[in-house]
Amino acid sequence: MTFATNELLEGSDITHTPATTDVTLVNEGTYQILYFTDVSDSQSSSATVSCQLQNNGAEIEGTTSTCDIASTGKKQHLSGGAIVQASGGEVITLYATDNQGKFSNTTILVHRLA
């Protein structure tokens, strides 16, 4: 998913260019990554919709969040997170695992813990 803006970037451990998908963990360390998003069905019927965090294109285990949307236009909330041990240079993305959902109010929070 593309993030249009940066609310707050402090220091040089984490980088993101507005209007792109990639969040880069520049330096070695332990990072907490959380995401929050609203999703509605973009099709004309019910659907199962999910998203997940990825590290260099591979799923970060335990971060997939899934919901069933029973009617068109009804919003659901998805969220997830992980603690990641980075060696430096990892690219984190929030990936929609299918094209049936319309995502909005999406936020990703990344904190370097150590």
Secondary structure, 3 states (H helix, E strand, C coil): CCECCCCCCCCCCEEECCCECCEEECCCEEEEEEEEEEEEECCCCCEEEEEEEEECCEECCCCCEEEEECCCCCEEEEEEEEEEEECCCEEEEEEECCCCEEEEEEEEEEEECC
